[in-house]
Amino acid sequence: MSIIFNSIFAPEQLQVKNVTGDALKRLCQMAENAFTNRAGSVKNSSKDPHKLVFKGSENDYGCLDLGVVSLGDADGFLGQVSSWKWIDEEDPGESCDVLEAFAMPIR
């Protein structure tokens, strides 16, 4: 399954380990809930149940950023993720590996 968080300002690409059934539904719901937050709402525009696409503009950055943090804190979510990239089309230097950032110990 691949979940892609996509925005004009900062697309994110997220690959989820092999997940099916209720576990897949829970992961998708967690992602959808994360991107409906106090900073706004970015809706999933994908028709593929194994791919989520959240696309917005620079004005949606706060919502996308808060959604990423929310998913990073969500119980069991990161354990299901095999790859998660933040790709900034406007400023490629801002692109990063989100999963690697969450795995980095804080000193």
C-alpha positions in Angstrom: 0.0 0.0 0.0 1.2 3.5 -0.7 -0.1 6.6 1.0 0.9 9.8 -0.7 0.4 13.1 1.1 0.6 15.5 -1.8 0.5 19.3 -1.9 1.7 21.9 -4.2 3.7 23.4 -1.4 5.1 20.2 0.2 4.1 16.8 -1.1 4.7 13.8 1.1 5.0 10.2 0.0 4.4 7.5 2.4 4.8 3.7 1.8 2.9 1.5 4.2 4.0 -2.1 4.9 1.6 -4.8 3.6 -1.6 -4.1 5.4 -5.1 -5.3 4.6 -8.6 -5.4 5.9 -9.4 -3.6 9.2 -5.8 -2.7 9.8 -5.7 -0.9 6.4 -9.0 0.9 7.2 -7.6 2.0 10.6 -4.4 3.4 9.1 -6.4 5.3 6.4 -8.7 6.7 9.0 -5.8 7.7 11.2 -4.3 9.6 8.3 -7.6 11.3 7.3 -8.2 12.4 10.9 -4.6 13.7 11.2 -5.2 16.0 8.2 -8.4 17.4 9.7 -7.0 19.5 12.6 -7.0 22.9 14.2 -4.9 24.3 11.3 -7.5 23.3 8.7 -8.4 20.4 6.6 -6.8 18.7 3.6 -9.0 16.0 2.1 -7.9 12.7 0.5 -8.4 13.0 -3.3 -7.5 9.4 -4.3 -9.9 6.9 -5.5 -7.5 4.0 -4.8 -8.0 2.5 -1.3 -4.3 1.7 -1.1 -3.2 5.3 -1.8 -4.1 8.5 0.0 -3.4 11.8 -1.7 -3.7 15.0 0.4 -3.1 18.0 -1.8 -3.1 21.6 -0.9 -1.4 25.0 -1.4 1.1 26.9 0.7 -1.9 28.1 2.8 -2.4 24.4 3.8 1.2 24.0 5.1 0.2 24.3 8.8 -2.5 21.6 8.4 -0.1 19.3 6.6 2.7 19.9 9.1 0.4 19.3 12.1 -0.9 16.2 10.4 2.6 14.8 10.1 3.3 15.4 13.7 0.0 13.9 14.7 0.7 10.7 12.7 4.2 10.5 14.2 2.6 10.4 17.6 -0.2 8.1 16.7 0.0 4.7 18.4 1.1 2.0 16.0 1.2 4.2 12.9 5.0 4.4 12.4 5.4 0.7 12.9 3.4 0.2 9.7 5.4 2.6 7.6 8.3 1.4 5.5 9.0 4.8 3.7 7.8 8.3 4.3 9.2 11.2 2.3 8.4 14.9 2.4 9.1 16.4 -1.0 8.9 20.1 -1.4 8.5 21.0 -5.1 9.0 24.7 -4.5 12.2 24.3 -2.4 13.8 20.9 -2.9 16.3 21.6 -0.2 13.4 21.4 2.3 12.7 17.8 1.3 13.4 15.1 3.9 12.8 11.5 5.0 10.1 11.9 7.6 10.5 8.4 8.9 14.2 8.9 9.5 13.5 12.2 11.3 11.0 10.5 13.7 13.6 7.7 14.3 16.3 10.2 15.2 16.9 10.3 19.0 16.5 13.7 20.6 19.6 14.7 22.7 
